[in-house]
Amino acid sequence: MFLTLWSQVIDLNPVHCYDYRLYAYLSLDAIVSFYSIVRWVLSRQALIGLLMVTLFLVFRGSEEAVSVLLGSLIGFLPNLYLATRIGIRNPAKTSRQVLRAFYSGVAVKLLMTAVLFAVVLNVPNVRFVPLLAGFVPVVWVYWFALLVRGADWK
């Protein structure tokens, strides 16, 4: 999702990628729209994670609620990392450098997700189904944002 949105923020015309700096391509409206979408996704991911934890705490008990919390964090923390990585802007960067940073950020995000799953699955008393019950809805928010991208995000 971030690549789709980021490509709308930056003009990726290869003729100009080498000649001009990134700030020549950025429009204020595109930047504001992009960051409002990022904020929307992160805030909804956190809310859905907390909702799932609360539901499991009330109806299933604290042991399963902890598994849901860990699953929610596995879905949320890598996205938070990527959002902060994208959020660090340097106007002196070329669009090629920005895209390279984005791709490396996505790679780290995927690696981070895999490592978090590996670590959490080795924690005693973590149940797999509640773990997924926390992870999947948080990730769905990310995919839901792709579907409603044209809506007003402010």
HELIX and SHEET records of a PDB file:
HELIX    1   1 PHE A    2  VAL A    9  1                                   8    
HELIX    2   2 LEU A   22  ALA A   24  5                                   3    
HELIX    3   3 LEU A   28  PHE A   59  1                                  32    
HELIX    4   4 SER A   62  GLY A   87  1                                  26    
HELIX    5   5 SER A   95  VAL A  120  1                                  26    
HELIX    6   6 PHE A  128  LEU A  147  1                                  20    
END                                                                             
